[in-house]
Amino acid sequence: MTTLHIRARLSPWDDQAFVKAFEQARDEVERTDSDDAGPVAAVEVERRLHVAGYPNARIDVVRSVSEALEHASHWDVRRDG
């Protein structure tokens, strides 16, 4: 299993229900076996946020080549797109 190191910036960060939904989705996806845990994981977390009641949630993944090789990502997670 590949471990993903995510730095996530959530907007709005003070919506506790949204933050909890994101953390739950991220934790569930991190526990799955994935060959490409960065963008692929973000797509799945975004899908799970939509199912959880956040249909406009959007995750943008930003990472350099060295971060990709280290299985690290920066995620910009927005509740309202």
N, C-alpha and C positions, 0 to 999 in steps of 0.2 A: 504494500500500500504506500502510495506517495503522500507525504505530509506537505500540506500547503501552508505557507506562512502568509497571512493576509493582514494588511493594514487597511482597515475600512474606515471611510468617513461617511457617516450617516446624516441625512438631512430629511426631516428634522431629527436632530439627535435627542431632543427632549420628549419625543413621543414614546413613552415607555412600552406601549403595546407593540409599536412598530419595531423598536429595538429588540424586544423579546422575540418577535416573529422572525426577524433576521437572524438572530443568534441561534435560534432553534433550527432554522433551515440550514444555516452554515454548518452547524455541528453535525446534523444528519448527513449532509453531503460529504463532509470531511471523512466520515466513517466508511464511506463507500470506496471501493477500488476504482481508481480512475488513472488512466495513463497520462492525461493532461488535466491536472487539477486546477489550472488557472482559469482560462476562459470557459472551458466546459463546465467547471464547477459553478462559475458565475451564472451561466445560463440556467442551470438547474436550480440554484438558489433563487434567481429571479422568478422562475416558473412557480416555485413553491410559495413565494411571497404573493403572487397573483392568486393562487388557490386559497391562501390564507386570508384573502379579503383586501389585498392591495393591488388592484388591477393595473394601476399606473406605475407601479414600482419599476425602477430601472437601475441596472448596475453597469457602470462603465469600468472596464479593466484597463489599467495603465501599468506597463512593466517594460523594463529594459531587457536587452538580451541577457545580461548577467543575472538579472532577477529571474528570468524564465529558466535559465540553467539551474538556478538555486531553488526553483519551485516557489518563488515569492511573487506577490502581486499587491498592487494598490487598487482598492475598489472604491469607487465613488457611488454610493448607494442612495438613491433618492426615492422617497415614498411617492411623490407626485410627478415623476418623470423628469 
